[in-house]
Amino acid sequence: MTNRRSERNTLDRLADAVRGGQSRSLVMLGDAGMGKTVLLDYLAGQARGCQLARAAGVQTEMELAFAGLHQLCAPMLGRGGHLPAPQQDALQTAFGLAAGPPPDRFMVGLAVLSLLSEVAGEQPLICLIDDEQWLDQASAQALGFVARRLAADPVGLVFAAREPSAALAGLPELEVGGLRESDARVLLDSALAVPLDDRVRDQIVAETKGNPLALLELPRGLSPEELAGGFGLPGAVSLSERIAESFRRQLEALPAPSRRLLLLAAAEPYGDLSLVWRAAGQLGIPVQAAAPAVDAGLVEFGARVRFRHPLLRSASYQAAPVAERQAVHEALAGATDPEAAPERRAWHRAQAAAGPDEEVAAELERSAGRAQARGGLAAAAAFLERSVLLTADPARRADRMLAAAQAHLHAGAFGTALELLANAEEDKSGPLTELQSARADLLRGEIVFASAATLRRCCSRRPTGSSCSMPAWPARPT
């Protein structure tokens, strides 16, 4: 951790307060690699006498409604029997455990608040939520709602995020910046296996601005000659790109079966170990393939599959050819229970499709309906938009494009909704029918009305004299 005394003191006080029967919430803000996850791990180690619950946002899950909330609350659901019936119903519908009308977001938030309070009644509870910026919108809103209403229950909610979020507005914040220069040099030296030229050391410390991940990873991407000879670092590449390139080099050093296993794990956002191994069996990847990646410290195969850093997961996925990605998604779809997780299976099938596929498009359409029934508007929009890409029939594609535009409107993504409308009207495979054109006109009016209302709310909250950041909406194509 290399010091971080101030941050650790803040987390110590939070743990002491929760142990003492008080509620606390905190949002740790900092760039990728600044050590927010390490600080969450530190808090987990200091939370003696408290129950721990953890969740992490996953980029590939952002469109799946309540996915992050389910990750956090699933182990607690057995203790929700004392919740009021409307709250139980809302939570079960949101998590796909029962059928019903779309749950009210306010009721879902109340249900989670009641559930955490119920659990904390037995023993103080600390919830750690990493990578909040990658939580699905429904989960982020619900957790922000809960964090602002913890009252006197011994519950702590601690978030780690890269930048402030509207869902967490008003909560106490802790900025996690770079290490002090002396601490940065100590950390850098701990990662070196060969002597380092002083000029290179100075340049790495200066360019990383004390970012711990960069200090540990950048030397791995330099040759011994560069480390010892003072040739310096290329200046035209961003810090995140350099870190990603370092991860790619480490992946390239692995045997092919190990790289394929990591690709498979990167494509499975839940870190479901049993699912990964079932899919690996379909692809003929042996169990022994895990050892080189584990020995290199790139990934852990414990109760869940956990990459050393989200950028490593991303690098593993992005470095693979499209055909290999499609193959692992096909294996994951085949290994996913269609009854227990129909939406996950549909999404993997869609990612595996090499071209139009009406069967998969129809499955995505059904998944959109299920997501919308749970209040997952962003998820429904994502499923419908993907179904458009897999639809060959022009009339059906236009219908699905309009449905996707409507779903994006309801999810508040007005710009995307207008782009889909424009694409539907400009589709060269055939003009819209009269009914489709009328539907498009109605949707455009609804989008303009909704965006104008949002603009008015935005401007009413703006400080006098400041400029508005709302985008201007494009006009209908002529």
Secondary structure, 3 states (H helix, E strand, C coil): CCCCHHHHHHHHHHHHHHHCCCCEEEEEECCCCCCHHHHHHHHHHHCCCCEEEEEECCHHHCCCCCHHHHHHHHHHHHHCCCCCHHHHHHHHHHCCCCCCCCCCHHHHHHHHHHHHHHHHCCCCEEEEEECHHHCCHHHHHHHHHHHCCCCCCCEEEEEEECCCCHHHCCCCEEECCCCCHHHHHHHHHHCCCCCCCHHHHHHHHHHHCCCHHHHHHHHHHCCHHHHHHCCCCCCCCCHHHHHHHHHHHHHHCCCHHHHHHHHHHHHCCCCEHHHHHHHHHHHCCCHHHHHHHHHCCCEEECCEEEECCHHHHHHHHHCCCHHHHHHHHHHHHHHCCCCCCHHHHHHHHHHHCCCCCHHHHHHHHHHHHHHHHCCCHHHHHHHHHHHHHCCCCHHHHHHHHHHHHHHHHHCCCHHHHHHHHHHHHHCCCCCCCHHHHHHHHHHHHHHHHHHHHHHHHHHHHCCCCCCCCCCCCCCCCC
